[in-house]
Amino acid sequence: MLNMRELWTDARLDDFASNVDRRFDDLDTAVRDLRGEMHGLRGEMHDNFARVEGRIDKLYHGILWLGGGALVTFVVGFAGLIVTQL
């Protein structure tokens, strides 16, 4: 069986090291690109959440107005009932 030193020559080791370096450079580039995409998505999500929050606020205000109107209607109705029974 051949010795490992004989199988892995200095030239092969240099090729392997340069290949590993190239792959890590490719990985760095991919991670950098992914970070850029994530930054864009984060801004888009922020805009969408702000829009949803605005819609929820409008719904909340509508519910408050509806509840206030119902309360005023009940108070006026009961006051009218009391006045007519006197």
SERO-4910 file (N, C-alpha, C, O; in steps of 0.05 Angstrom, whole numbers):
BEGIN
 pado doro    nc1    nc2    nc3   cac1   cac2   cac3    cc1    cc2    cc3    oc1    oc2    oc3
  Met    A     17    -23      0      0      0      0     18     25      0     38     26     13
  Leu    A      9     45    -15     25     69    -17     22     86      8      1     87     21
  Asn    A     44     99     15     44    117     38     28    143     31     28    151      8
  Met    A     15    155     51     -1    179     46     16    201     35      7    217     19
  Arg    A     41    203     43     59    224     34     63    221      3     66    241    -11
  Glu    A     63    197     -6     66    192    -35     41    199    -50     42    209    -73
  Leu    A     17    195    -38     -8    201    -52    -13    231    -53    -23    241    -74
  Trp    A     -7    245    -32    -12    274    -31     14    289    -35     29    294    -17
  Thr    A     18    297    -60     42    312    -66     37    342    -58     15    350    -52
  Asp    A     59    357    -57     56    385    -50     38    400    -70     23    418    -62
  Ala    A     40    393    -95     23    406   -115     -6    400   -110    -24    417   -112
  Arg    A    -12    374   -103    -40    367    -97    -50    381    -72    -73    390    -71
  Leu    A    -33    384    -52    -41    398    -28    -45    427    -34    -64    439    -23
  Asp    A    -29    439    -50    -33    467    -58    -59    471    -73    -74    490    -69
  Asp    A    -65    452    -91    -90    453   -106   -114    450    -87   -134    464    -89
  Phe    A   -111    432    -68   -133    428    -49   -137    453    -32   -160    461    -27
  Ala    A   -116    465    -23   -118    489     -6   -130    512    -22   -147    527    -12
  Ser    A   -122    515    -47   -134    537    -64   -164    531    -69   -180    550    -71
  Asn    A   -171    506    -73   -198    498    -77   -215    504    -52   -237    514    -54
  Val    A   -204    498    -29   -218    504     -3   -221    534      0   -243    544      7
  Asp    A   -200    549     -6   -202    578     -4   -223    590    -23   -238    607    -16
  Arg    A   -224    579    -47   -243    588    -67   -272    582    -57   -290    599    -61
  Arg    A   -276    559    -46   -302    552    -36   -311    569    -13   -334    577    -11
  Phe    A   -292    576      5   -299    594     27   -304    622     17   -322    636     27
  Asp    A   -290    631     -4   -296    657    -16   -324    657    -28   -339    676    -26
  Asp    A   -331    634    -42   -358    632    -53   -379    633    -31   -400    645    -34
  Leu    A   -373    619     -8   -391    619     14   -394    647     26   -417    656     33
  Asp    A   -372    662     29   -374    689     39   -391    707     20   -407    723     30
  Thr    A   -388    703     -6   -404    719    -25   -433    712    -22   -450    729    -22
  Ala    A   -439    686    -19   -467    677    -17   -479    688      9   -502    697      9
  Val    A   -464    687     31   -475    698     56   -479    728     54   -499    738     65
  Arg    A   -461    742     41   -464    771     38   -489    778     21   -503    796     28
  Asp    A   -493    762      0   -517    766    -17   -542    760     -1   -562    775     -3
  Leu    A   -541    739     15   -564    732     32   -571    753     52   -594    759     57
  Arg    A   -550    765     64   -554    787     83   -568    811     69   -585    824     81
  Gly    A   -560    816     45   -572    838     30   -601    833     25   -618    851     28
  Glu    A   -608    808     17   -635    801     12   -652    802     38   -675    811     38
  Met    A   -640    793     60   -654    794     85   -659    822     94   -680    828    106
  His    A   -641    840     89   -645    869     96   -668    880     80   -685    895     91
  Gly    A   -670    873     55   -693    882     38   -719    870     48   -739    884     49
  Leu    A   -719    845     55   -743    832     65   -751    844     92   -775    846     98
  Arg    A   -731    851    108   -738    863    135   -752    889    131   -771    895    145
  Gly    A   -743    905    112   -756    931    106   -784    926     96   -803    941    104
  Glu    A   -788    907     78   -814    901     67   -833    891     89   -857    898     90
  Met    A   -823    874    107   -839    864    130   -847    887    148   -870    888    158
  His    A   -829    905    153   -835    928    170   -857    945    158   -876    953    172
  Asp    A   -856    949    132   -877    964    118   -904    950    120   -925    962    126
  Asn    A   -904    923    116   -929    908    117   -940    908    146   -965    910    149
  Phe    A   -923    905    166   -933    905    193   -944    932    201   -964    934    215
  Ala    A   -932    953    191   -942    980    196   -970    984    184   -988    996    196
  Arg    A   -973    973    160   -999    975    146  -1020    959    162  -1043    968    165
  Val    A  -1013    935    171  -1032    918    187  -1039    932    213  -1062    931    222
  Glu    A  -1019    944    226  -1024    958    251  -1043    981    247  -1061    986    263
  Gly    A  -1041    995    224  -1059   1017    218  -1087   1007    214  -1106   1020    223
  Arg    A  -1090    984    201  -1117    973    197  -1129    964    224  -1153    967    228
  Ile    A  -1113    952    241  -1122    944    268  -1131    968    284  -1151    967    298
  Asp    A  -1115    990    282  -1122   1014    297  -1149   1025    287  -1166   1034    303
  Lys    A  -1153   1025    261  -1179   1034    250  -1202   1016    259  -1223   1026    266
  Leu    A  -1198    990    260  -1218    972    270  -1224    977    299  -1247    977    308
  Tyr    A  -1203    982    315  -1206    987    344  -1223   1013    348  -1241   1013    364
  His    A  -1217   1033    333  -1232   1058    335  -1261   1055    326  -1279   1066    338
  Gly    A  -1265   1039    306  -1293   1033    297  -1309   1018    318  -1332   1024    323
  Ile    A  -1296    999    332  -1309    984    353  -1315   1003    376  -1337   1001    388
  Leu    A  -1297   1021    383  -1302   1041    404  -1326   1058    397  -1343   1063    414
  Trp    A  -1327   1068    373  -1350   1085    364  -1376   1069    365  -1396   1080    374
  Leu    A  -1375   1045    356  -1399   1028    356  -1408   1023    385  -1432   1025    391
  Gly    A  -1390   1016    402  -1396   1011    430  -1406   1036    444  -1426   1035    459
  Gly    A  -1394   1059    439  -1403   1084    450  -1431   1091    440  -1447   1101    456
  Gly    A  -1436   1087    415  -1463   1092    404  -1484   1074    417  -1506   1083    423
  Ala    A  -1477   1049    420  -1496   1030    433  -1501   1039    462  -1524   1038    471
  Leu    A  -1481   1047    476  -1484   1056    504  -1502   1080    505  -1520   1082    522
  Val    A  -1497   1100    488  -1514   1124    487  -1543   1117    481  -1561   1127    492
  Thr    A  -1547   1098    462  -1574   1090    454  -1588   1077    478  -1611   1083    483
  Phe    A  -1574   1059    493  -1586   1047    516  -1593   1067    538  -1615   1066    550
  Val    A  -1575   1086    543  -1580   1106    563  -1604   1124    555  -1622   1128    572
  Val    A  -1605   1132    531  -1628   1149    522  -1654   1133    522  -1674   1143    530
  Gly    A  -1652   1107    514  -1676   1090    515  -1687   1086    543  -1711   1088    548
  Phe    A  -1669   1080    562  -1677   1077    590  -1688   1103    602  -1707   1103    617
  Ala    A  -1674   1125    595  -1684   1151    605  -1712   1157    594  -1729   1167    608
  Gly    A  -1716   1151    568  -1743   1155    556  -1763   1137    569  -1786   1145    574
  Leu    A  -1756   1112    575  -1774   1094    589  -1781   1104    617  -1804   1103    625
  Ile    A  -1761   1113    631  -1766   1124    658  -1784   1148    657  -1803   1151    673
  Val    A  -1779   1166    638  -1795   1191    636  -1824   1185    629  -1842   1198    639
  Thr    A  -1828   1166    611  -1855   1160    603  -1871   1145    625  -1895   1145    624
  Gln    A  -1858   1132    643  -1871   1118    665  -1877   1135    689  -1891   1126    707
  Leu    A  -1868   1159    690  -1873   1177    712  -1900   1189    712  -1907   1204    730
***
